[in-house]
Amino acid sequence: MWATLGFGYWFTLLIAVPAAGFLLRLFLIQHDCGHAAFFRSRRTNDWIGRVIGPLTLTPYDYWRRNHGIHHASSGNLEHRGIGDVDTLTVREYLALRRWGQLRYRLYRHPFVMFGLGPAYLFLVRHRLPIGLMRKGWQPWVSTMVTNLAIVLLVAAMTWLVGIGPFLLVHSPIMLLTASIGVWLFYVQHQFENTLWAAPPDWSLHEAALYGSSHYDLPPVLRWFTANIGVHHVHHLCSRIPFYRLPQVLRDHPELAKIGRLTLVESLRCVRLVLWDESRQRLISFGDLRRARSVAGTP
């Protein structure tokens, strides 16, 4: 990309697309390391994950702990807020004051969710162990050492090519990767017939199987996304490395039909923002407005 800056920035941006795909695949290798799934040795998983961290702007040990909470509580209405997309029930949304409803609407707007949000998450939020600030020294060491490594990498690249070319090359890669990563995480749990429940009705295995989608992508996208679309199987057993997930679907073809989303179908998930406990599905703001209009509720 740096070598093409003289030919026209549009050509540089075209190359940013596959470059972002490779960075995304690195993040998903880091993700498998966090589950101790990529290598047999836990220590090897951890150190490879830490080395990848400065490239993905993700402090490995801090992120691994948050992600573990997500796996342990996915779909549980009483344990939301760590490692997931904030999702309100219809009752909770209606109980908010007007400013609270507006804030939630802004948060769930596609421009914020897939534009500003990913940039904030990877550039700002990951620079401090938010959510684990009082959980001991490990989250702080993970984030601060990663931050130091990022500073050294940026300084080296700035010295090598200059601050302007570095930003022109790396900014689109990072921003595109962040947005795609958040999109993948979104559609893996935010689809119409996902599953949310409160204890004692909540079950870890049911939430894994029916609360996570099977994002059935074209082959080239499956490669770049490291089969993370087979997300229901991943949640059932996170120790299965991503390169074994297609084999699970071949051995158990009935799993391929559960929660299946195609690329086109997934685009409709953007409008789903509220969990309707009465209908046991995600709905849009428009669905809520129409339901209240029929019921005669202002």
C-alpha positions in Angstrom: 0.0 0.0 0.0 2.8 2.4 0.8 4.5 1.7 -2.5 1.2 2.6 -4.4 0.7 6.0 -2.7 2.2 7.6 -5.7 -0.2 6.0 -8.2 -3.3 7.4 -6.6 -4.9 6.9 -3.2 -7.9 5.1 -4.6 -5.6 2.2 -5.6 -4.1 2.2 -2.1 -7.6 1.9 -0.6 -8.4 -1.0 -2.8 -5.5 -2.9 -1.4 -6.7 -2.0 2.1 -9.6 -4.4 1.7 -7.6 -7.7 1.5 -5.1 -6.2 4.0 -8.0 -5.7 6.5 -9.0 -9.3 5.8 -5.5 -10.6 6.8 -5.6 -8.5 9.9 -9.0 -9.8 10.7 -7.7 -13.4 10.3 -4.9 -12.6 12.7 -7.4 -11.3 15.3 -9.4 -14.6 15.0 -6.2 -16.6 15.5 -5.7 -14.5 18.6 -9.3 -15.3 19.5 -8.6 -19.1 19.2 -5.5 -18.7 21.3 -7.6 -17.1 24.0 -9.7 -20.3 24.1 -6.5 -22.4 24.2 -7.6 -23.9 20.9 -5.0 -23.0 18.3 -2.1 -24.9 19.8 -1.9 -27.8 22.1 0.2 -25.9 24.7 -1.6 -23.3 26.8 1.6 -21.3 27.1 2.1 -21.3 23.3 -1.5 -20.1 22.9 -1.0 -17.3 25.4 2.3 -16.0 24.0 1.2 -16.0 20.4 -2.0 -14.2 21.5 0.1 -11.6 23.3 2.4 -11.1 20.3 -0.6 -10.6 18.0 -2.2 -8.1 20.4 -0.3 -4.9 19.4 -1.2 -5.6 15.7 -4.9 -6.0 16.5 -4.8 -3.2 19.2 -6.2 -5.8 21.6 -4.6 -6.5 25.0 -4.7 -10.3 25.0 -5.1 -11.3 28.7 -7.6 -8.5 29.4 -9.7 -9.4 26.3 -9.5 -13.1 27.0 -11.0 -12.6 30.4 -13.8 -10.4 29.1 -14.5 -12.9 26.3 -14.6 -15.7 28.8 -17.4 -13.9 30.6 -19.3 -13.5 27.3 -19.1 -17.2 26.7 -20.3 -18.0 30.2 -23.2 -15.7 30.1 -24.3 -15.4 26.5 -28.1 -15.1 26.2 -28.5 -14.7 30.0 -30.8 -11.6 30.6 -29.5 -11.3 34.1 -25.8 -11.1 33.1 -25.6 -8.6 30.2 -23.0 -5.9 29.7 -19.6 -7.6 29.5 -18.3 -8.7 26.1 -21.6 -8.4 24.3 -23.7 -5.8 22.4 -25.9 -4.0 24.8 -29.5 -5.2 24.3 -32.6 -4.0 26.1 -35.9 -5.8 26.5 -39.0 -4.0 25.3 -40.1 -3.5 28.9 -36.7 -2.0 29.9 -36.7 0.3 26.9 -40.2 1.6 27.6 -39.3 2.2 31.2 -36.5 4.7 30.2 -37.0 8.4 30.1 -37.0 10.1 26.7 -33.2 10.9 27.0 -32.5 7.3 27.9 -34.5 6.0 24.9 -32.7 8.5 22.6 -29.3 7.4 23.9 -30.1 3.8 23.2 -31.4 4.6 19.7 -28.1 6.4 19.0 -26.1 3.5 20.3 -27.9 1.0 18.1 -27.8 3.3 15.0 -25.8 1.5 12.2 -23.4 4.5 11.9 -22.5 4.3 15.5 -22.6 0.5 15.9 -20.5 -0.2 12.8 -18.6 3.1 12.3 -17.9 5.2 15.4 -18.3 2.3 17.8 -15.6 0.0 16.4 -13.1 2.9 16.2 -13.8 3.8 19.8 -13.6 0.2 21.0 -10.1 -0.5 19.5 -8.5 2.9 19.7 -9.8 4.1 23.1 -11.6 1.5 25.1 -8.9 -1.2 24.8 -6.3 1.3 26.1 -7.6 0.8 29.6 -9.0 -2.4 31.3 -12.5 -1.0 31.4 -14.8 -3.4 33.2 -11.9 -5.0 35.1 -10.3 -1.9 36.6 -10.4 -3.3 40.2 -9.7 -7.0 39.3 -6.0 -7.0 40.2 -2.8 -6.2 38.4 -3.1 -8.7 35.5 -5.6 -6.7 33.4 -3.5 -3.5 33.9 -0.3 -5.3 32.9 -2.0 -6.7 29.8 -3.3 -3.4 28.6 -0.2 -1.3 29.5 2.3 -3.6 27.9 0.2 -3.8 24.8 -0.1 0.0 24.7 3.7 0.3 25.0 4.2 -2.2 22.2 1.8 -0.3 20.0 3.7 3.0 20.7 7.0 1.4 19.7 5.5 -0.1 16.5 3.9 3.2 15.5 7.2 5.1 16.3 9.2 2.6 14.2 6.8 2.8 11.2 6.7 6.6 11.5 10.5 6.8 11.5 10.6 4.4 8.5 7.9 6.0 6.2 6.7 9.2 7.9 3.6 10.0 9.9 1.5 11.0 6.9 2.1 7.8 4.8 1.7 5.6 7.9 -1.7 7.1 8.7 -2.8 7.0 5.1 -1.9 3.3 4.9 -2.8 1.9 8.3 -5.9 3.9 9.2 -8.2 2.4 6.6 -6.9 -1.1 7.4 -7.5 -0.7 11.1 -10.9 1.0 10.7 -12.2 -1.5 8.2 -11.0 -4.5 10.2 -12.6 -3.1 13.4 -15.9 -2.5 11.6 -16.0 -6.0 10.1 -15.0 -7.5 13.4 -17.9 -5.8 15.2 -20.3 -6.7 12.4 -19.3 -10.4 12.7 -19.8 -10.3 16.5 -23.1 -8.5 16.0 -24.7 -11.0 13.5 -23.5 -14.0 15.6 -26.0 -13.1 18.4 -28.3 -10.3 17.1 -30.6 -12.2 14.7 -34.4 -12.5 14.9 -34.7 -16.0 16.4 -31.8 -15.8 18.8 -32.3 -16.9 22.4 -32.4 -14.8 25.5 -33.7 -16.0 28.9 -33.4 -15.4 32.6 -32.6 -18.1 35.2 -33.9 -20.7 35.8 -35.0 -20.9 32.2 -31.6 -20.0 30.9 -29.3 -22.9 29.9 -25.7 -22.5 28.8 -25.9 -25.2 26.1 -29.3 -24.0 24.7 -28.0 -20.5 24.6 -24.9 -21.6 22.8 -26.8 -23.7 20.2 -29.8 -21.4 19.6 -28.5 -18.0 20.7 -25.6 -18.1 18.3 -26.0 -18.0 14.5 -24.5 -20.1 11.7 -23.3 -17.3 9.4 -23.0 -19.3 6.2 -20.6 -17.2 4.2 -19.0 -17.7 0.7 -15.8 -19.8 0.8 -13.3 -16.8 0.4 -15.0 -15.0 3.3 -15.1 -18.1 5.4 -11.3 -18.2 5.0 -10.7 -14.6 6.0 -13.1 -14.9 8.9 -11.5 -18.2 10.1 -14.9 -20.0 10.1 -16.1 -17.8 13.0 -19.5 -18.0 11.3 -19.9 -21.5 12.6 -20.6 -19.7 15.9 -23.1 -22.0 17.5 -20.7 -24.9 17.4 -17.9 -22.6 18.7 -20.1 -21.7 21.6 -21.0 -25.3 22.3 -17.3 -26.2 22.5 -14.8 -23.3 22.3 -11.8 -25.7 22.4 -12.5 -26.7 18.8 -10.0 -24.8 16.6 -11.5 -22.8 13.8 -9.9 -25.1 11.1 -11.9 -28.1 12.6 -15.3 -26.4 12.6 -16.3 -27.3 9.0 -15.5 -30.9 9.9 -18.0 -30.7 12.7 -20.7 -29.6 10.3 -19.8 -32.4 7.9 -20.0 -35.0 10.7 -23.2 -33.5 12.1 -25.1 -32.0 9.1 -28.2 -31.3 11.3 -26.2 -28.5 13.0 -25.8 -26.6 9.6 -29.5 -25.7 9.6 -29.7 -24.3 13.1 -29.6 -20.5 13.2 -28.4 -20.3 9.6 -27.9 -16.9 8.1 -26.8 -16.1 4.6 -24.9 -12.9 3.8 -28.0 -11.3 2.3 -30.2 -12.4 5.2 -27.8 -11.0 7.7 -28.2 -7.4 6.4 -31.8 -7.4 7.8 -30.4 -8.0 11.3 -29.3 -4.4 11.6 -32.9 -3.3 12.3 -33.3 -5.7 15.3 -32.7 -3.8 18.5 -35.0 -5.0 21.3 -35.8 -8.3 22.9 -39.5 -9.0 23.0 -40.0 -11.3 26.0 -43.6 -12.0 25.0 -42.8 -13.1 21.5 -39.3 -14.5 22.3 -37.6 -12.8 19.5 -35.7 -9.6 18.6 -37.7 -6.8 17.1 -37.1 -3.4 15.5 -38.2 0.0 16.8 -40.7 -0.1 13.9 -42.2 -3.4 15.2 -42.6 -1.9 18.6 -44.3 1.3 17.3 -46.7 -0.8 15.2 -47.5 -3.1 18.1 -48.2 -0.2 20.4 -50.3 1.5 17.7 -52.5 -1.6 17.4 -52.8 -1.8 21.2 -53.8 1.8 21.3 -50.8 2.7 23.5 -49.2 6.1 23.0 
